[in-house]
Amino acid sequence: MRLALVGAGNVADRYAAAIGAEPDLELAGATDLDAARAEALVVEHGGRAYADLDAVLADDGVDTVV
């Protein structure tokens, strides 16, 4: 299952690490009002930085949004 995170603050790093540790999950990417935070999160954990929530929702490769 591919997940995307909305919000890349403090808790998102722990979510992304937990997703990465689970073999059946994959981090599709993240978005944040501060684009640099989303970019930093995906550089560390994988996936792509989405421009906004609409971009996340438009990605057919995302199964779940957190």
C-alpha positions in Angstrom: 0.0 0.0 0.0 1.3 3.4 -1.0 0.7 6.2 1.5 1.2 10.0 1.3 1.5 12.3 4.2 -0.2 15.7 4.4 1.9 17.8 6.7 5.6 17.3 7.1 6.1 18.5 10.7 7.6 16.7 13.7 5.2 13.8 13.7 5.6 13.1 10.0 9.2 12.0 10.4 8.1 9.3 12.8 5.2 8.3 10.5 7.5 8.1 7.5 10.1 6.0 9.5 7.3 3.6 10.6 6.0 3.3 7.0 9.5 2.6 5.8 9.9 -0.2 8.3 6.8 -2.0 7.3 7.4 -4.2 4.2 3.8 -3.9 2.9 3.9 -0.1 3.0 5.6 2.5 0.8 5.8 6.2 1.3 4.5 7.7 -2.0 5.5 11.2 -0.8 4.4 14.2 1.3 3.1 17.7 1.0 3.3 20.7 3.4 2.5 24.4 3.3 6.2 24.8 3.7 7.5 23.0 0.6 11.0 22.8 2.0 9.8 20.6 4.9 8.1 18.2 2.4 11.2 18.1 0.3 13.4 17.4 3.3 11.1 14.6 4.5 11.1 12.8 1.1 14.9 13.2 0.7 15.3 11.3 3.9 12.5 8.7 3.6 11.7 8.5 -0.2 8.8 9.4 -2.3 8.1 12.7 -3.9 7.3 16.1 -2.6 3.8 17.1 -3.8 2.9 20.7 -4.5 -0.3 20.6 -2.5 -3.2 18.3 -1.3 -4.8 18.4 -4.7 -1.7 16.9 -6.3 -1.7 14.1 -3.7 -5.3 13.4 -4.3 -4.8 13.4 -8.1 -2.1 10.8 -7.9 -3.7 7.4 -8.7 -0.6 5.7 -7.2 -1.5 6.9 -3.7 -3.8 4.4 -1.9 -4.1 6.2 1.5 -3.6 9.8 2.7 -2.5 10.4 6.2 
